[in-house]
Amino acid sequence: DRVRLRVVDAASSALIDRASREPVTLLADDAHLADEGTAAVIESLARDPSRAPGFLMVLSCRPEELKGTTFQEALERLRPAVKIEEISLSPLSGDQTRLMLEEMFGLPQAPAELVELVQRETSGNPFFIEQAVRSLLEDGTISRVGTGFRADVDALTKISFPAGVGEVIRSRLERLEEGEHSVLAALAVIGRPADTELIREASGLADDPLAGSMRSLLKRRLVSLTNEGDARIASARTQEVIYEGIEWSRRRTMHRTVGEALLRRRREGLPVRHEDLARHFINGSDPETALHHALEAGDISRRLGAPAEARGFYRRALDLLPGGADDRRAEILLKVGAIDRELGRDEQALESFDQALVAAGSSSRRDLGARARLEKADVPL
């Protein structure tokens, strides 16, 4: 203890001596992580501000992670004795994110697609916004034109954050309890806002541990609630980091668990998104069930006027087909070719119809070959 006290006194004296000669600002980031020595130095400096009028101390911390820390104990001892000005910072709203982007780029008005993407990927975290902008500039999605900037709106679909952002997120996640990790993993696999029952099935937690973990995650602002009361991971980037960190076999098992839970709901007459069923069974390594739902998702997407989505599901279905299923392969390829033709992708359409002809040649159904030739003839040359 005597050694620690001498170190605290030496550090405090050095800073006060410096501040007696010139203004000094001490910034301590993530003060809630301060160890006993650091907290002691902070407390020593703050107790007698008259010793160094030119000294300013700025501390940042996450209030949701402050409880029970050494820094909290120091704050409680200091509050009755010294004036502490506290400023609460919340995530930026969509409008504030827009203003920040306009200021950073010198734009009179930021493209709505850019604002929406950055807000979705960062959840209004200013540090993440800065990193997002840096990434968009580096990959050319946003480019400088003279004294201004130009955004490739069509490329504004996803942001590849620098590795340092992932490290920041992982460092924060390391401090969570096991139950909190289970809830976050469940939400990352589910991939969209989920009710308590689905989170329970995906996480394997009992009611009380689940409720306690949810309260903690909401307080830490790692999880937020929709207007309907469903839970979701607050940041898209955090969700991505969590998902990538789930061991492959566990992730596969969780996808299958969620898929089976959703399938039970559908059988009970509850609304379930067809694309969710397809995604979970595809990632859950249940090829036959995944194939069924991928085809269903493709057919429904096509009926709803979403041909690009439908094509994606059909391509996944082709990957799931077992060997020898040439008639089904030809039928799916006919659908893919028709979508390509509809989208004006004539070369891809011809290729799909040619592949359908090959598959039809090994099939017992003669009509498939005839259909493929007719469809191919309708492609503009």
LINZIZI-V698127 format. One record per residue. N is the residue number from 1. PSI is psi in whole degrees, -180 to 180 (* if undefined). Layout:
BEGIN
n:N psi:PSI
n:N psi:PSI
END
This chain:
BEGIN
n:1 psi:-38
n:2 psi:-38
n:3 psi:-44
n:4 psi:-42
n:5 psi:-40
n:6 psi:-39
n:7 psi:-45
n:8 psi:-45
n:9 psi:-40
n:10 psi:-44
n:11 psi:-44
n:12 psi:-45
n:13 psi:-40
n:14 psi:-43
n:15 psi:-41
n:16 psi:-40
n:17 psi:-42
n:18 psi:-42
n:19 psi:-20
n:20 psi:-19
n:21 psi:-30
n:22 psi:155
n:23 psi:138
n:24 psi:134
n:25 psi:126
n:26 psi:119
n:27 psi:122
n:28 psi:109
n:29 psi:150
n:30 psi:51
n:31 psi:-21
n:32 psi:-14
n:33 psi:3
n:34 psi:137
n:35 psi:-179
n:36 psi:-41
n:37 psi:-46
n:38 psi:-43
n:39 psi:-36
n:40 psi:-40
n:41 psi:-45
n:42 psi:-48
n:43 psi:-41
n:44 psi:-43
n:45 psi:-36
n:46 psi:-23
n:47 psi:-32
n:48 psi:77
n:49 psi:-19
n:50 psi:-20
n:51 psi:-25
n:52 psi:82
n:53 psi:-26
n:54 psi:16
n:55 psi:128
n:56 psi:132
n:57 psi:125
n:58 psi:122
n:59 psi:135
n:60 psi:143
n:61 psi:163
n:62 psi:111
n:63 psi:-30
n:64 psi:-14
n:65 psi:16
n:66 psi:-30
n:67 psi:131
n:68 psi:5
n:69 psi:163
n:70 psi:-37
n:71 psi:-39
n:72 psi:-42
n:73 psi:-42
n:74 psi:-41
n:75 psi:-42
n:76 psi:-33
n:77 psi:-30
n:78 psi:-32
n:79 psi:-43
n:80 psi:-19
n:81 psi:-32
n:82 psi:161
n:83 psi:122
n:84 psi:121
n:85 psi:120
n:86 psi:131
n:87 psi:121
n:88 psi:127
n:89 psi:124
n:90 psi:162
n:91 psi:149
n:92 psi:142
n:93 psi:174
n:94 psi:-41
n:95 psi:-39
n:96 psi:-38
n:97 psi:-41
n:98 psi:-45
n:99 psi:-39
n:100 psi:-43
n:101 psi:-41
n:102 psi:-38
n:103 psi:-42
n:104 psi:-38
n:105 psi:-8
n:106 psi:35
n:107 psi:143
n:108 psi:-29
n:109 psi:121
n:110 psi:141
n:111 psi:137
n:112 psi:-37
n:113 psi:-38
n:114 psi:-45
n:115 psi:-44
n:116 psi:-43
n:117 psi:-49
n:118 psi:-42
n:119 psi:-41
n:120 psi:-41
n:121 psi:-24
n:122 psi:-15
n:123 psi:31
n:124 psi:14
n:125 psi:116
n:126 psi:-38
n:127 psi:-45
n:128 psi:-35
n:129 psi:-45
n:130 psi:-43
n:131 psi:-36
n:132 psi:-45
n:133 psi:-43
n:134 psi:-43
n:135 psi:-42
n:136 psi:-33
n:137 psi:-41
n:138 psi:-37
n:139 psi:2
n:140 psi:2
n:141 psi:-35
n:142 psi:130
n:143 psi:152
n:144 psi:135
n:145 psi:104
n:146 psi:-123
n:147 psi:1
n:148 psi:-165
n:149 psi:154
n:150 psi:135
n:151 psi:132
n:152 psi:91
n:153 psi:-37
n:154 psi:-24
n:155 psi:-2
n:156 psi:72
n:157 psi:-26
n:158 psi:150
n:159 psi:129
n:160 psi:101
n:161 psi:151
n:162 psi:155
n:163 psi:-30
n:164 psi:-32
n:165 psi:-42
n:166 psi:-38
n:167 psi:-39
n:168 psi:-45
n:169 psi:-46
n:170 psi:-37
n:171 psi:-39
n:172 psi:-40
n:173 psi:-28
n:174 psi:-22
n:175 psi:1
n:176 psi:159
n:177 psi:165
n:178 psi:-43
n:179 psi:-36
n:180 psi:-40
n:181 psi:-40
n:182 psi:-42
n:183 psi:-45
n:184 psi:-39
n:185 psi:-42
n:186 psi:-46
n:187 psi:-37
n:188 psi:-40
n:189 psi:-43
n:190 psi:-43
n:191 psi:3
n:192 psi:167
n:193 psi:136
n:194 psi:150
n:195 psi:171
n:196 psi:-39
n:197 psi:-42
n:198 psi:-38
n:199 psi:-40
n:200 psi:-45
n:201 psi:-40
n:202 psi:-34
n:203 psi:-26
n:204 psi:12
n:205 psi:147
n:206 psi:172
n:207 psi:-52
n:208 psi:-49
n:209 psi:-36
n:210 psi:-45
n:211 psi:-43
n:212 psi:-41
n:213 psi:-39
n:214 psi:-43
n:215 psi:-44
n:216 psi:-44
n:217 psi:-35
n:218 psi:-41
n:219 psi:-36
n:220 psi:-5
n:221 psi:24
n:222 psi:-23
n:223 psi:144
n:224 psi:166
n:225 psi:142
n:226 psi:174
n:227 psi:-26
n:228 psi:-5
n:229 psi:4
n:230 psi:151
n:231 psi:149
n:232 psi:156
n:233 psi:132
n:234 psi:-31
n:235 psi:132
n:236 psi:-38
n:237 psi:-39
n:238 psi:-42
n:239 psi:-42
n:240 psi:-43
n:241 psi:-42
n:242 psi:-46
n:243 psi:-44
n:244 psi:-25
n:245 psi:-5
n:246 psi:128
n:247 psi:142
n:248 psi:-47
n:249 psi:-36
n:250 psi:-41
n:251 psi:-43
n:252 psi:-44
n:253 psi:-41
n:254 psi:-39
n:255 psi:-42
n:256 psi:-40
n:257 psi:-46
n:258 psi:-43
n:259 psi:-44
n:260 psi:-37
n:261 psi:-42
n:262 psi:-36
n:263 psi:-39
n:264 psi:-39
n:265 psi:-41
n:266 psi:-42
n:267 psi:-25
n:268 psi:2
n:269 psi:9
n:270 psi:149
n:271 psi:130
n:272 psi:133
n:273 psi:129
n:274 psi:-35
n:275 psi:-26
n:276 psi:-43
n:277 psi:-46
n:278 psi:-47
n:279 psi:-43
n:280 psi:-39
n:281 psi:-31
n:282 psi:-47
n:283 psi:-12
n:284 psi:8
n:285 psi:44
n:286 psi:81
n:287 psi:-40
n:288 psi:-47
n:289 psi:-40
n:290 psi:-41
n:291 psi:-46
n:292 psi:-48
n:293 psi:-28
n:294 psi:-43
n:295 psi:-42
n:296 psi:-44
n:297 psi:-40
n:298 psi:-46
n:299 psi:-43
n:300 psi:-42
n:301 psi:-39
n:302 psi:-42
n:303 psi:-31
n:304 psi:4
n:305 psi:32
n:306 psi:72
n:307 psi:-36
n:308 psi:-42
n:309 psi:-43
n:310 psi:-44
n:311 psi:-41
n:312 psi:-42
n:313 psi:-40
n:314 psi:-39
n:315 psi:-39
n:316 psi:-37
n:317 psi:-40
n:318 psi:-38
n:319 psi:-25
n:320 psi:-11
n:321 psi:136
n:322 psi:163
n:323 psi:143
n:324 psi:-7
n:325 psi:59
n:326 psi:-33
n:327 psi:-43
n:328 psi:-38
n:329 psi:-44
n:330 psi:-42
n:331 psi:-43
n:332 psi:-42
n:333 psi:-34
n:334 psi:-40
n:335 psi:-43
n:336 psi:-44
n:337 psi:-40
n:338 psi:-39
n:339 psi:-44
n:340 psi:-43
n:341 psi:-41
n:342 psi:-36
n:343 psi:1
n:344 psi:16
n:345 psi:75
n:346 psi:-41
n:347 psi:-43
n:348 psi:-36
n:349 psi:-45
n:350 psi:-41
n:351 psi:-42
n:352 psi:-42
n:353 psi:-36
n:354 psi:-42
n:355 psi:-37
n:356 psi:-38
n:357 psi:-41
n:358 psi:-47
n:359 psi:-40
n:360 psi:-30
n:361 psi:-25
n:362 psi:4
n:363 psi:157
n:364 psi:-8
n:365 psi:111
n:366 psi:-25
n:367 psi:-26
n:368 psi:-42
n:369 psi:-42
n:370 psi:-42
n:371 psi:-41
n:372 psi:-41
n:373 psi:-41
n:374 psi:-44
n:375 psi:-41
n:376 psi:-36
n:377 psi:-22
n:378 psi:-3
n:379 psi:127
n:380 psi:135
n:381 psi:*
END
